[in-house]
Amino acid sequence: MNVAASEFEVDAWAISQFVMRKLVPVVGSHPFPLHELMLMTGAVCRLEPREIFEWGTHIGKSARIFYEITSHYRVQADIHSTDLPDDVEHREHPHADRGRLVRGLSRVYLHQGDGLTTSLELWRADGRKLRPLFFVDGDHSHESVLRELTGIANEVPHAGILVHDAFYQSAEAEYNTGPYRAIEEVVAVWPGRYRKVHSGLGLPGMTLLYPASPAK
Ligand SMILES: C[S@@+](CC[C@H](N)C(=O)[O-])C[C@H]1O[C@@H](n2cnc3c(N)ncnc32)[C@H](O)[C@@H]1O
């Protein structure tokens, strides 16, 4: 990887090998297709976060992906994964299956609460470390994602942010474009702050926002 480059760049051949040999045997290619697994890997390699905050946990697939990436590339990051409390209704709530794929793993901490609120509390309590990485994969309505991205951008301007389900399907199609629109709106509020890498290709889609200038 070229960490000094002004443009986002990783060694896509090396990352392909890792995704094929290490990630796919553990997590498959659903709900994260290969190009999204590559973007998750590239984001961690490029941004080298010391903390990763993600929601929702569900069965723990994305948390497991971050665990495998940080282990393989020796990125010393704690992974905090939050899902809703058991008594909160959500059609995707995993209940007893919550975090099944990461139970017992070192460096992975499971929490219950609202993802944004819990993650920001943890980040503050742990000394507001520079350059955390957030993975936003909870409720995918436009309102929820806009609230979450705005909350991160207001308080942690140097954070990297990965957003899942961010594909922009053509206007006449049925897919939820809420996350895509929320990203565009947040980027417009802080012109010049973020650069964007989108997985492209197709559903569900993932976008990385990363700070245009390195954090001091
Ligand atoms: C699409 S699933 C996440 C998939 C998961 N990241 C994976 O790797 O398989 C959405 C999850 O977000 C949770 N969720 C919804 N709203 C949330 C919120 N405000 N805070 C935390 N989790 C939330 C749901 O309970 C559900 O488990």
The ligand as an SDF file (V2000), in Angstrom:
LIG
                    3D

 27 29  0  0  0  0  0  0  0  0999 V2000
  -28.2730   -5.2540    8.1610 C   0  0  0  0  0  0  0  0  0  0  0  0
  -28.0880   -5.7490    9.8140 S   0  0  0  0  0  0  0  0  0  0  0  0
  -26.3530   -5.5300   10.0340 C   0  0  0  0  0  0  0  0  0  0  0  0
  -25.5390   -6.5910    9.3800 C   0  0  0  0  0  0  0  0  0  0  0  0
  -24.2300   -6.8220   10.0730 C   0  0  0  0  0  0  0  0  0  0  0  0
  -23.3580   -5.6360   10.1090 N   0  0  0  0  0  0  0  0  0  0  0  0
  -23.4840   -8.0010    9.4750 C   0  0  0  0  0  0  0  0  0  0  0  0
  -22.2740   -7.9280    9.3790 O   0  0  0  0  0  0  0  0  0  0  0  0
  -24.1220   -8.9880    9.0890 O   0  0  0  0  0  0  0  0  0  0  0  0
  -28.7540   -4.3890   10.6990 C   0  0  0  0  0  0  0  0  0  0  0  0
  -28.5960   -4.5000   12.1910 C   0  0  0  0  0  0  0  0  0  0  0  0
  -28.6550   -3.1880   12.7290 O   0  0  0  0  0  0  0  0  0  0  0  0
  -29.3120   -3.2280   13.9680 C   0  0  0  0  0  0  0  0  0  0  0  0
  -29.7370   -1.8440   14.2460 N   0  0  0  0  0  0  0  0  0  0  0  0
  -30.7730   -1.1450   13.7170 C   0  0  0  0  0  0  0  0  0  0  0  0
  -30.8130    0.1200   14.2140 N   0  0  0  0  0  0  0  0  0  0  0  0
  -29.7410    0.2110   15.0720 C   0  0  0  0  0  0  0  0  0  0  0  0
  -29.2440    1.2500   15.9060 C   0  0  0  0  0  0  0  0  0  0  0  0
  -29.8290    2.4540   15.9610 N   0  0  0  0  0  0  0  0  0  0  0  0
  -28.1540    1.0040   16.6580 N   0  0  0  0  0  0  0  0  0  0  0  0
  -27.5450   -0.2150   16.6210 C   0  0  0  0  0  0  0  0  0  0  0  0
  -27.9750   -1.2350   15.8490 N   0  0  0  0  0  0  0  0  0  0  0  0
  -29.0590   -1.0290   15.0860 C   0  0  0  0  0  0  0  0  0  0  0  0
  -30.4150   -4.2770   13.7470 C   0  0  0  0  0  0  0  0  0  0  0  0
  -30.8740   -4.8000   14.9760 O   0  0  0  0  0  0  0  0  0  0  0  0
  -29.6530   -5.3200   12.9110 C   0  0  0  0  0  0  0  0  0  0  0  0
  -29.0240   -6.2810   13.7260 O   0  0  0  0  0  0  0  0  0  0  0  0
  1  2  1  0
  2  3  1  0
  2 10  1  0
  3  4  1  0
  4  5  1  0
  5  6  1  0
  5  7  1  0
  7  8  2  0
  7  9  1  0
 10 11  1  0
 11 12  1  0
 11 26  1  0
 12 13  1  0
 13 14  1  0
 13 24  1  0
 14 15  1  0
 14 23  1  0
 15 16  2  0
 16 17  1  0
 17 18  1  0
 17 23  2  0
 18 19  1  0
 18 20  2  0
 20 21  1  0
 21 22  2  0
 22 23  1  0
 24 25  1  0
 24 26  1  0
 26 27  1  0
M  CHG  2   2   1   9  -1
M  END
$$$$
